[in-house]
Amino acid sequence: MLSRRQLTRSALACAALLAATAPLHAQTAIDKALSSEKFTLVAPFPPGGPIDTLARVLAEGLAKKYGQVGVVDNAPGAAGNIGMDKVRRAKPDGHTMLVIPAGNLTINPTLMPKFPFSIEKDFTAVTMLATTPNVLVANPATGLKTLPDLIKTAKAKPDSLSYGSPGIGSGLHLAGELFKSQANVDILHVAYKGTAPALNDVLGGTIPLMFSNLPAVLPHLQSGKLVALGVTDAKRSPSVPDIPTFTEQGVPGVEIPSWYSLLAPAAMSAELAEQLARDAQDILAQPDVAERLKTQGLVRWDLRTTAFTRHIQDETARWAKVIAARGIKME
């Protein structure tokens, strides 16, 4: 017969064993649930570009891990709101998720008078995915080579220069407004309906300048069809290490990278969100995937769940101040 002391030790050992294996059982249950049906990664913009690339990388990686089909649903329209609504209405079971750029989460809620979502209440912030610097580019015919060249020209000939962006209130528009404020220059903003038409006009010489994310203009920088004047980040990009930052060229305070993230429907369990965040980061950390992203100017950014939610809140407050100070309004 066991003594009381032996029984106590046995009970404690059993309790310890259950505590140690409980996460494993929970993990197995999550794996089983995620393996039950296909994955749909909603990209609320047309095919091509960073959003589409990241969605396809994740769809492929999740499908491979869980033995399921992974598809990308390009659902453009209403500045990304159509795709966002698809995910808001989906089940929070991890099979339908949203790949989304920063502006939809941190700028549109302030800028759009009737923004139809609450980012905090309608979605679960799973993880940041990747970041890339924004870059100010010029048509070579301008003769501009550096940021000081641009500032000198802008001050000598006020209102003689213009810059394009994908639209009013886009992160790239706000990058331009911050630059104008910090450099104390006046450059006309020309709003386009997307990056492609703005880029076409800069390449064609219709407008001299454009703020763009790096992936969109990288091939044209490499071919010499565009000239990079500076990147809007705290440090140089490993994809284009020869392009100096704005701060290096005497214009601090214009640190505005583009970033892309993964969201899920609201009411997702914390355990499932954490698992999906781990999965996404594991996929992006694979050497072949990292190299694929690097060729497009993208760098993995590991910021998950709670910390990611806090980042969204901080960035939303930051941009609300810029929008108010510059008097930016949707047309």
C-alpha positions, 0 to 999 in steps of 0.5 A: 500500500502506498504511503500518504507521501507517495500518493501525494508525489504521484498526484503531483507527477500526474498533474505535472504531466497533464500540464505539460501535455495540455498545450500539445493536445490543444495544438493537435486540435488546432492542427486538425481543425485547420486541416479540415478545409481549404484556405482562402487568402483574400487580396482586396486589390488586383493581381500583381504587386506586394499584396498579391505576392504575399497572399500567394506565398501564404496560400501555398505555405498553409496548403503544404503544411495542412495538406489542403488547397490554398487559393487567393481571392483577388477582390478589388473595389471600393479602396479595398473595402469589398475584400475586407467585407468578405473577411469580416463576414467569414467564420473565424476558423482560420480558413479565410484571412485578409492580406492588407496594406497599412493604409486600409488599417491606419489611414482610411478609418480617419480619412473616409467619412463613412468608413464601414468597419471598426478595425478592432471590433470587426477583425483579428490582428494576426501578424505583420507580414513584410515591410518595404520602404517608399521611394521618391523617384524622378523621370531622368529628364528632370536632371534631378539626382538627389533630394537636395537637387529637388529642394533647390529646384522647388525653392527656386521655382515655386509651383514648378514641380508636381508629384504623383501618388496612388490617390488622396489619403494614400500612405504615399500621398501622406509621405509627400505631404510630410516631405513638403512640410519637413523640407519647407517646399511647395510641390503640387500633388497629382492624385491618380486612381492607383499606382499603375497610372501614376507610374505610367505618367512619370515614365512618360514624362507627364509628371516629373516625380512620384512617391511609390512603394519600392516593389512597383518601381524597382525594375525601372530603377534597375533599368535606368528609366527612373532615378531614385532620390531617396527612401522614406525609412530609418535605414537603407533598404538591403534591396537597394543599398545605394539609395540614401534615406531622406534623413541622410540627405538633411530631411528628417521625420519622413520615415514612412515605410509601406507594410503589409499584414494578415488579418482574420475575422473577429472573435477568433480565439487567441490560441488560433490567432497565435498559431496562424501568426507562427505559421505565417512567420515560419513560411516567410522565414523560409530561405527561398521565400525570403529571397523571393520577397527580397527581389521585390524589395520586401523584408519580413516583419515579425510583429504578432497579435497583441504587439501588432494590434498596438502598432495599428492603434499607434499608427492610426493616431499618428496619421490622424494628426497628419491628416488634420494638420495638412487638411487632407480630405477625400474628394 
